[in-house]
Amino acid sequence: MPASDDLTGVTHLDMSDSELPVIEETYRDLRLPLLRLAFLLTGSRETAEDVVQSAFASATPRWPEIDDPRAYLRRSVVNLAKDGQRREFRHRRLLPPAPEPVTAIPELDETWALVRRLPLTQRRVVVLHYYEDLPLVEIGLLLDRPASTVRSDLRRALARLRKDLS
Amino acid sequence: MTTRQHDVDPDLDERLRRTLEAVAATVDDEPVTVAKPRRRRGRAIGAGVTIAALPLAAGAWVQFGPEYVDRIPPANPIVSGSLDGERYWLVDGRDIPRCAGSPSGIELIVEEDNLVGQEWNTTGAAFGSYTEDGCVTGRGGPADTYHSDGGVVVSDGMLWMGALHSEVDEVRASLDGGEGFEVDTFQHEGDTYYLLEVPPGTAVFTVDYLVDGRPVPPPADERREHVVPTG
């Protein structure tokens, strides 16, 4: 969905005219990176789209108070992705969702399949550490988990991946 | 580059980084395109299987290539859902020309094991023992229902399914010794089947088949209790 279309709907919100171009620019800059992060976290493009749209929708009315939009939106995406997974777990979907892409590189597809099989908490740590390149302390702050727990999550995830790949 | 705070494994680190970058790069603003099918050889039932498929005797089986996954989600699913975020579909089992007259059963497709372009990796179920040609007979007694179930590990949970003898009128399950509950069944081409979602974190579950309210004892080579594989 084009940014201009999507964000037209927020003009009725209580914000100055000068803020709207900034939001639109942020949307153009961050939508795709956030979509990719959401996809890695959820494994579903359909859910990733919902997550990113929801993240922007919730950020828009708070925009003047947000110091670091990238960090704010990333945190929203991480949290919404978790909720999205739980929602999918609770409700069986009877309508088949859209197809999803693969890399077409067997080694990478194999690794991706194993990453997707990780428990959600471990997968979030792996994605945030290796894709977003965040240090464990920062991941802990993002996930509201002690850094030592995050370190343990990552160690278990790597041990499992190492075993599955061997 | 951040400072790593865990046991360093450069090969695995690099592989994960490349994988996540490549997978993320498949997401763009364009409509999703289907990857061209390609051949993946060398996989076989047993140690090389990346999912734990637990087919039992008689009418439960694991289906592997050489056909390729050309479409996800599959057309005309009987049931679809997701377990721990992993999508799955139950579809009509494949008709095998030499098995004309045999029930085709149902086939379970778990998305994470059936990416477009890879060989099919599915699990099926139909009631009855096998002929020498490998066709399902559809014959047997109520206790043979225990031979016609099986499951697939999905994330830390499991999808367990089965094909019922015509006299079996109820499927009851319990998770980790908890209170028993009735499992929904469904009809497909005149036969009755069920699919049980075993949630992540479950260690042990039981499945009983009942006739007129009474559990059918499992045969000597089968059990009503199943352990969810770990790791």
Interface residues (C-beta under 8 A of the other chain):
Chain A: R31 L32 L35 R36 L37 F39 L40 T42 G43 S44 R45 A48 Q85 E88 F89 R92 R93 L94 L95 P96 P97 A98 P99 E100 P101 V102 T103 A104 I105 P106 E107 L108 D109 E110 T111 W112 A113 L114 V115 R116 R117 L118 P119 L120 V126 V127 Y130 Y131 D133 L134 P135 L136 V137 A147 R151 L154 R155 L158 R160 L161 R162 K163 D164 L165
Chain B: M1 T2 T3 Q5 H6 D7 D9 L12 D13 R15 L16 R17 R18 T19 L20 E21 A22 V23 A24 A25 T26 V27 D28 D29 V32 T33 V34 A35 K36 R38 R40 T50 R71 I72 P73 P74 P77 V79 S80 G81 S82 L83 D84 G85 E86 R87 W89 E111 E112 D113 L115 V116 G117 Q118 S155 D156 P199 P200 G231
